[in-house]
Amino acid sequence: MLTFAIPCLFGLEGLVGDELRRLGLQDVRVENGRVLCSGTLADLPRLNIGLRCAERVLILLGSFPARSFEALYQGTAAVPWEEFIPRDGRFPVKGHALDSQLHSVPDCQKIVNKAAADRLGRAYGLQRLPETGAKYQIQFAIMRDHCSLYLDTTGPGLHKRGYRAVGVEAPLRETLAAAMVTLSRYRGKDPFRDPFCGSGTIAIEAALIAKNRAPGLDRSFDAQRWACVDSRLWLDAAGEAMDREYDGSYDIWGGDIDPKAVRIAQENAVKAGVEDLVRFETADAAKLSCQGEYGQLVTNPPYGERLLEKEEAEGLYRMFGRVYRDIPPKWRVLVITSHPEFERFFGRKADKKRKLYNGMIKCDLYQFSR
């Protein structure tokens, strides 16, 4: 059995843990900023293709005390790298060190690289490894004098679904958008609205969730080129994911006052294969109309730091607070923003509030219901 480490944005650990359990992974353990679980090589494609809220899929290969460069070298050299990395494999090293005696990341990179190279050289009887083949990205994390070593199976982060080649300013990370939709409990039955849709990420993720379409089907992963992972496992995982998809029509709408943003959102929907499931229109959020007894409104209005002057953003929140009064009482409304006084300008306290991060931007997710 392998141990998988699944990093995620802070605040999303519980959602990722739930995803892993639904995928049938064993021994799921939720920690700050990541979730651990046990699985096999066959689970590696399933995780990369199927996870919505996680950032990447790592294989945890070693964990040991590392208070000196010698301890770091010996611990790294004890890892059976040859079980994964072939004689021609490329194995670049990256990582970080926090609150540890080994605080120089470049020096740690050199030690980890040398130890892995020495181990592989002995295994293959080579003094110099060619490193002309597929990439096997080694990652290290040294925290409080303890080192963990990983292989990154994903490559570009899982938030890079492949549909957003072009965006607008301050885009919302796809994994966070998927988490917001999940927290709204949207499953495709009710109307769904995003009146500040920007490049369309929230509405597109809502369409993928409604259709139950795996987010990683239209992209590639580093481990697809690994000799130790049979290509049939990737085909089986993709087939399994497609078998779980639903057919149907859904009332998913995104609006934005900027026609350019709407055009980009429409193009992104085409790339995501959901252009028939979601509508994007040039629209003023002040004139928003929500019909139906039940529904979900999930949105990411401008924060004020980059898109608008702070005063304009605050005026926007006041306007949206007035619009909220006309939304049917059984609708669930979720708003994410980094503005610390959003509730004051919106005009009411949230029923629930959750701290999240959009990349490195600290935000709050406000949930309103009546």
C-alpha positions as CSV (number, residue, x, y, z in Angstrom):
1,M,0.0,0.0,0.0
2,L,1.1,3.6,-0.7
3,T,0.5,6.6,1.5
4,F,-0.9,9.5,-0.5
5,A,-0.5,13.1,0.8
6,I,-3.1,15.5,-0.7
7,P,-2.3,19.2,-0.2
8,C,-5.2,21.6,-0.3
9,L,-6.0,25.2,0.5
10,F,-6.4,25.9,4.2
11,G,-10.0,25.5,5.2
12,L,-10.8,22.8,2.6
13,E,-9.3,19.8,4.4
14,G,-12.7,18.4,5.5
15,L,-14.1,18.6,2.0
16,V,-11.1,16.8,0.6
17,G,-11.4,14.1,3.2
18,D,-15.0,13.6,2.2
19,E,-13.9,13.3,-1.5
20,L,-11.3,10.7,-0.6
21,R,-13.9,8.6,1.3
22,R,-16.3,8.8,-1.6
23,L,-13.6,7.5,-3.9
24,G,-13.1,4.6,-1.6
25,L,-9.7,5.5,-0.2
26,Q,-8.7,4.0,3.2
27,D,-7.2,5.4,6.4
28,V,-8.2,9.0,5.6
29,R,-6.5,11.4,8.0
30,V,-7.3,15.1,7.9
31,E,-4.5,17.5,8.9
32,N,-3.8,21.2,8.5
33,G,-3.3,22.0,4.8
34,R,-3.4,18.4,3.7
35,V,-5.2,15.0,3.9
36,L,-3.4,11.6,4.1
37,C,-4.8,8.3,2.9
38,S,-3.7,4.8,1.9
39,G,-4.1,3.3,-1.6
40,T,-2.5,1.5,-4.5
41,L,-1.0,2.6,-7.8
42,A,-4.5,2.1,-9.3
43,D,-5.8,4.8,-7.0
44,L,-3.2,7.3,-8.3
45,P,-5.1,8.1,-11.6
46,R,-8.4,8.0,-9.8
47,L,-7.3,10.7,-7.4
48,N,-5.8,13.0,-10.0
49,I,-8.8,12.7,-12.3
50,G,-11.5,12.8,-9.7
51,L,-10.6,15.2,-6.9
52,R,-12.3,18.6,-7.1
53,C,-11.0,20.5,-4.1
54,A,-7.4,19.3,-3.7
55,E,-4.3,20.9,-5.1
56,R,-2.2,17.9,-6.1
57,V,-1.5,14.2,-5.3
58,L,1.8,13.3,-3.7
59,I,3.2,9.9,-2.7
60,L,4.8,10.0,0.8
61,L,8.0,8.0,0.5
62,G,9.9,8.8,3.7
63,S,9.7,10.7,7.0
64,F,12.5,11.1,9.5
65,P,14.3,13.5,11.9
66,A,16.7,15.9,10.0
67,R,18.6,18.2,12.3
68,S,21.8,18.0,10.2
69,F,22.8,17.7,6.6
70,E,24.1,14.2,7.3
71,A,20.8,13.1,8.7
72,L,19.0,14.6,5.7
73,Y,21.4,12.7,3.4
74,Q,21.1,9.4,5.2
75,G,17.3,9.6,5.5
76,T,16.9,10.5,1.8
77,A,19.4,7.7,0.7
78,A,17.3,5.2,2.6
79,V,14.2,5.8,0.4
80,P,13.8,3.2,-2.4
81,W,13.7,5.7,-5.2
82,E,14.5,2.9,-7.7
83,E,11.0,1.5,-7.2
84,F,9.6,4.5,-8.9
85,I,12.4,6.3,-10.9
86,P,13.9,4.4,-13.8
87,R,17.5,4.7,-14.9
88,D,16.8,7.6,-17.3
89,G,14.3,9.4,-15.1
90,R,14.6,13.1,-14.4
91,F,14.3,13.9,-10.7
92,P,14.4,17.6,-9.9
93,V,14.1,18.6,-6.3
94,K,12.1,21.4,-4.6
95,G,10.8,22.0,-1.2
96,H,10.6,24.2,1.9
97,A,12.0,24.4,5.4
98,L,10.2,26.0,8.4
99,D,11.2,26.3,12.1
100,S,14.2,24.0,11.6
101,Q,17.9,24.0,12.0
102,L,18.2,23.2,8.3
103,H,16.8,26.5,7.0
104,S,18.7,26.9,3.7
105,V,16.4,25.5,1.0
106,P,19.0,25.6,-1.8
107,D,21.4,23.6,0.4
108,C,18.7,21.1,1.3
109,Q,17.8,20.7,-2.4
110,K,21.4,19.8,-3.1
111,I,21.6,17.3,-0.3
112,V,18.3,15.6,-1.3
113,N,19.3,15.5,-5.0
114,K,22.8,14.0,-4.2
115,A,21.4,11.4,-1.9
116,A,18.7,10.3,-4.4
117,A,21.3,10.3,-7.2
118,D,23.7,8.2,-5.2
119,R,21.0,5.7,-4.4
120,L,19.8,5.5,-8.0
121,G,23.4,5.3,-9.3
122,R,24.1,2.3,-7.0
123,A,20.8,0.6,-8.0
124,Y,21.5,0.9,-11.8
125,G,25.3,0.6,-11.7
126,L,25.8,4.1,-13.1
127,Q,28.2,6.8,-12.0
128,R,26.3,9.4,-13.9
129,L,22.6,9.2,-14.5
130,P,21.3,10.4,-17.9
131,E,18.1,12.1,-16.7
132,T,16.7,12.2,-20.2
133,G,13.3,10.5,-19.5
134,A,10.1,11.4,-17.8
135,K,10.0,13.8,-14.8
136,Y,9.7,12.5,-11.3
137,Q,9.4,15.6,-9.2
138,I,10.9,15.1,-5.7
139,Q,9.5,17.3,-3.0
140,F,10.7,17.8,0.6
141,A,9.2,19.5,3.6
142,I,11.3,20.1,6.7
143,M,9.1,21.3,9.6
144,R,10.4,21.5,13.1
145,D,13.5,19.4,12.3
146,H,11.5,16.6,10.7
147,C,11.7,15.9,7.0
148,S,9.1,14.3,4.7
149,L,9.9,13.2,1.2
150,Y,7.4,13.0,-1.7
151,L,7.0,12.3,-5.4
152,D,4.6,14.7,-7.1
153,T,2.3,12.7,-9.4
154,T,0.3,15.7,-10.7
155,G,2.6,18.3,-12.3
156,P,0.7,21.6,-12.7
157,G,-1.7,21.9,-9.8
158,L,-5.2,20.2,-9.9
159,H,-6.8,23.7,-10.0
160,K,-5.5,24.0,-13.5
161,R,-8.4,22.1,-15.1
162,G,-7.5,23.1,-18.6
163,Y,-10.5,25.2,-19.5
164,R,-9.3,28.6,-18.4
165,A,-6.6,29.5,-20.8
166,V,-7.5,33.1,-20.5
167,G,-8.9,34.9,-17.4
168,V,-9.7,38.3,-16.0
169,E,-8.1,40.0,-13.1
170,A,-8.1,38.4,-9.6
171,P,-9.4,35.0,-10.8
172,L,-10.8,32.5,-8.3
173,R,-8.9,29.3,-8.1
174,E,-10.9,26.4,-9.6
175,T,-10.5,24.2,-6.6
176,L,-11.8,27.0,-4.3
177,A,-14.8,27.6,-6.6
178,A,-15.6,23.9,-6.5
179,A,-15.5,24.0,-2.7
180,M,-17.8,27.0,-2.6
181,V,-20.3,25.2,-4.8
182,T,-20.0,22.0,-2.7
183,L,-20.6,24.0,0.5
184,S,-23.7,25.6,-1.0
185,R,-25.1,22.0,-1.3
186,Y,-25.8,22.5,-5.0
187,R,-26.5,19.2,-6.8
188,G,-28.2,20.4,-10.0
189,K,-31.8,20.4,-8.9
190,D,-32.3,24.1,-8.1
191,P,-31.5,27.3,-9.9
192,F,-27.9,28.5,-9.5
193,R,-26.7,32.1,-9.9
194,D,-23.4,34.0,-9.9
195,P,-24.0,37.7,-10.5
196,F,-20.3,38.6,-10.5
197,C,-19.2,35.7,-12.7
198,G,-15.9,37.2,-14.1
199,S,-14.3,34.4,-16.1
200,G,-17.0,32.0,-15.2
201,T,-15.2,29.7,-12.8
202,I,-17.9,29.3,-10.2
203,A,-20.7,28.6,-12.7
204,I,-18.5,26.2,-14.7
205,E,-17.6,24.3,-11.5
206,A,-21.3,24.2,-10.7
207,A,-22.0,22.7,-14.1
208,L,-19.3,20.1,-13.6
209,I,-20.7,19.1,-10.2
210,A,-24.3,19.0,-11.6
211,K,-23.1,16.7,-14.4
212,N,-20.9,14.8,-11.9
213,R,-18.1,15.2,-14.5
214,A,-14.6,14.5,-13.1
215,P,-12.5,17.7,-13.3
216,G,-9.3,16.1,-14.5
217,L,-10.6,14.3,-17.6
218,D,-9.4,16.9,-20.0
219,R,-5.8,17.4,-18.8
220,S,-2.6,15.4,-18.4
221,F,-0.6,14.5,-15.4
222,D,3.2,13.9,-14.8
223,A,2.6,10.3,-13.7
224,Q,1.0,9.4,-17.0
225,R,4.5,9.2,-18.3
226,W,5.8,7.1,-15.4
227,A,7.0,3.6,-16.3
228,C,5.8,2.2,-13.0
229,V,2.2,3.2,-13.6
230,D,0.5,1.0,-16.2
231,S,-1.3,3.1,-18.9
232,R,-4.3,0.9,-18.5
233,L,-4.8,2.3,-15.0
234,W,-5.3,5.7,-16.5
235,L,-7.8,4.4,-19.1
236,D,-9.7,2.5,-16.4
237,A,-9.9,5.5,-14.1
238,A,-11.1,7.8,-16.9
239,G,-13.7,5.2,-17.9
240,E,-14.9,4.8,-14.3
241,A,-15.2,8.6,-14.0
242,M,-17.2,8.9,-17.3
243,D,-19.6,6.1,-16.2
244,R,-20.5,8.2,-13.2
245,E,-21.7,11.2,-15.3
246,Y,-25.3,12.3,-15.4
247,D,-27.3,13.6,-18.4
248,G,-29.6,16.4,-17.8
249,S,-30.4,20.1,-18.2
250,Y,-29.7,22.6,-15.4
251,D,-30.6,26.2,-14.6
252,I,-27.1,27.6,-14.1
253,W,-26.5,31.3,-14.9
254,G,-23.6,33.7,-14.6
255,G,-23.7,37.4,-15.2
256,D,-21.2,40.2,-15.3
257,I,-21.4,43.9,-16.1
258,D,-18.2,43.6,-18.2
259,P,-19.0,42.2,-21.7
260,K,-15.3,41.1,-22.2
261,A,-15.5,39.0,-19.0
262,V,-18.7,37.4,-20.2
263,R,-17.1,36.5,-23.6
264,I,-14.2,34.9,-21.8
265,A,-16.6,33.0,-19.5
266,Q,-18.5,31.7,-22.6
267,E,-15.2,30.6,-24.2
268,N,-14.1,28.8,-21.0
269,A,-17.5,27.0,-20.8
270,V,-16.8,25.6,-24.3
271,K,-13.4,24.4,-23.3
272,A,-14.9,22.7,-20.2
273,G,-17.5,21.1,-22.3
274,V,-20.4,22.6,-20.4
275,E,-21.5,25.3,-22.8
276,D,-24.9,23.6,-23.1
277,L,-25.4,23.5,-19.3
278,V,-24.6,27.1,-18.3
279,R,-25.7,30.5,-19.5
280,F,-23.5,33.7,-19.3
281,E,-24.9,37.1,-20.0
282,T,-23.9,40.7,-19.7
283,A,-25.9,41.9,-16.7
284,D,-26.0,44.4,-13.8
285,A,-26.0,42.7,-10.4
286,A,-28.2,45.5,-9.2
287,K,-31.0,44.2,-11.4
288,L,-30.6,40.5,-10.4
289,S,-33.8,38.4,-10.3
290,C,-33.9,35.1,-8.6
291,Q,-37.0,33.0,-9.3
292,G,-38.1,29.8,-7.6
293,E,-38.7,28.8,-4.0
294,Y,-35.2,27.2,-3.6
295,G,-31.9,28.0,-5.2
296,Q,-28.2,28.7,-4.7
297,L,-26.4,32.0,-5.2
298,V,-22.6,31.6,-5.0
299,T,-20.4,34.6,-5.9
300,N,-17.0,36.3,-5.7
301,P,-17.6,40.0,-5.9
302,P,-14.6,42.3,-6.5
303,Y,-12.5,42.6,-3.3
304,G,-11.4,46.2,-3.7
305,E,-7.7,45.6,-3.6
306,R,-7.1,45.1,-7.3
307,L,-10.3,45.5,-9.3
308,L,-11.9,48.5,-7.8
309,E,-11.0,51.3,-5.4
310,K,-11.9,50.4,-1.9
311,E,-14.8,52.9,-1.8
312,E,-16.3,51.4,-5.0
313,A,-16.1,47.9,-3.6
314,E,-17.9,49.0,-0.5
315,G,-20.6,50.7,-2.5
316,L,-20.9,47.4,-4.5
317,Y,-21.5,45.5,-1.3
318,R,-24.2,47.9,-0.1
319,M,-25.9,47.5,-3.4
320,F,-25.7,43.7,-3.2
321,G,-27.1,43.9,0.3
322,R,-30.2,45.7,-1.1
323,V,-30.5,43.0,-3.8
324,Y,-30.4,40.3,-1.2
325,R,-33.6,41.6,0.4
326,D,-35.5,40.5,-2.7
327,I,-34.0,37.0,-3.0
328,P,-36.5,34.3,-2.0
329,P,-36.1,33.4,1.7
330,K,-35.2,29.7,1.1
331,W,-32.3,30.5,-1.3
332,R,-28.8,29.8,0.1
333,V,-26.4,32.7,-0.6
334,L,-22.6,32.3,-0.3
335,V,-20.2,35.2,-0.8
336,I,-16.4,35.1,-0.6
337,T,-14.3,38.3,-0.1
338,S,-11.1,39.4,1.6
339,H,-12.7,42.7,2.7
340,P,-12.7,42.5,6.6
341,E,-15.9,44.7,6.9
342,F,-18.0,43.0,4.2
343,E,-20.9,42.3,6.6
344,R,-21.1,45.9,7.7
345,F,-21.5,47.2,4.2
346,F,-23.7,44.3,3.1
347,G,-26.1,45.2,6.0
348,R,-26.4,42.0,7.9
349,K,-24.4,39.3,9.8
350,A,-23.7,36.0,8.0
351,D,-25.4,32.9,9.4
352,K,-22.1,31.1,8.9
353,K,-18.6,32.3,8.3
354,R,-15.6,30.2,7.2
355,K,-12.0,31.3,6.8
356,L,-10.5,30.3,3.4
357,Y,-7.6,31.2,1.2
358,N,-7.7,32.1,-2.5
359,G,-4.1,31.3,-3.3
360,M,-2.3,33.5,-0.8
361,I,-5.2,35.8,-0.3
362,K,-6.9,35.3,3.1
363,C,-10.7,35.4,2.6
364,D,-13.9,34.8,4.4
365,L,-16.8,32.8,3.0
366,Y,-20.1,34.2,4.2
367,Q,-23.3,32.1,4.1
368,F,-26.7,33.7,4.4
369,S,-30.0,32.0,4.7
370,R,-33.4,33.1,6.0
